[in-house]
Amino acid sequence: MKISREIKTALIAITALVLLYVGISYLMSKSVFSTGRVFYAEYTDVGGLVTATKVMINGYQVGKVQDIQLQPSGKSVVTIALDHDFQFSKNSTVQLQENGFIGGKTLAILLKHDDSPLAVSGDTLKTSVSPGMIDDIKSQLSPLQAKVEGMVVSADSLMTSLNAILDKESRNSIKNSLKELNTTIANFKNASSTFNTILEDNKEKLGNSMASMETITENFAKVSDSLSKVEFNKTINQLQSTIKSLDNIVAGIENGDGSIGKLLKDKELYDNLTGMTFQLEQLFQDMKLNPKRYVHFSLFGKKPKPYKPPTEEEEKKN
């Protein structure tokens, strides 16, 4: 049986169409013969996500993005086709991540280890969006940019203020100050040179002075050693004992103990001594006024006349 040319042309055309469909489906990440699972994820902003984007679990590719449909609400529903039979919880999250520095996107299923039921084909999974590297850099550069702008404004204000302050007269004053500063530095150098010369000329004297200081220090150290060997504690104890004895003596005198205490504290003895002193004073006065009453002598051996007390008139005369 011969096949006509028309039939052959038709078969070739059908085969070409099938191959074209399979190729387009492959390029669009649509599996024609696969019986894999399909899940859905809803995002407010897909950030440039395209079909055929890889879907990863812990860095391992388990599927691709099959389709992206924009809904009337403004959200986008992403169809995920998994060609791997890995099982995960229904509470797992599909996170939209940045893939590399140039801004490519990828989807990653963040596993949730709990007792929830397993996800089955047709489920709509939870979603999240991870900030990319560019977003992180932008978030960090924004405050820095504000600070730099503030610094530029401050620097501009400072330069304006300096220009206003540093007029021609002020600049001349600064120049003169710098000249005076140079002169001062030159004088300081000359003084330093003179001081070095003085030190060089008196080097021997300074050496002798230092030697004398060392000798004085050694002698002071010897004196310190001698002082450290003195039994200060024993001397202080003896001094305290002596002071305590004096305190006891004074206390005894205050209490009337001993001869001195009795002499100072016995009022009767004091009165007697006072009266005796007064009587002695009267006796001496009387001996001075009436010596004949007490002393009788004669050069010729005559008997002394009996003592006659002086009359009142004689006493008044005397």
Secondary structure, 3 states (H helix, E strand, C coil): CCCCHHHHHHHHHHHHHHHHHHHHHHHCCCCCCCCCEEEEEEECCCCCCCCCCEEEECCEEEEEEEEEEECCCCCEEEEEEECCCCCCECCCEEEEEEECCCCEEEEEEECCCCCCCECCCCCEEEEEECCCHHHHHHHHHHHHHHHHHHHHHHHHHHHHHHHHHCCHHHHHHHHHHHHHHHHHHHHHHHHHHHHHHHHHHCHHHHHHHHHHHHHHHHHHHHHHHHHHHCCHHHHHHHHHHHHHHHHHHHHHHHHCCHHHHHHHHCHHHHHHHHHHHHHHHHHHHHHHHCHHHCCCCCCCCCCCCCCCCCCHHHHHHC
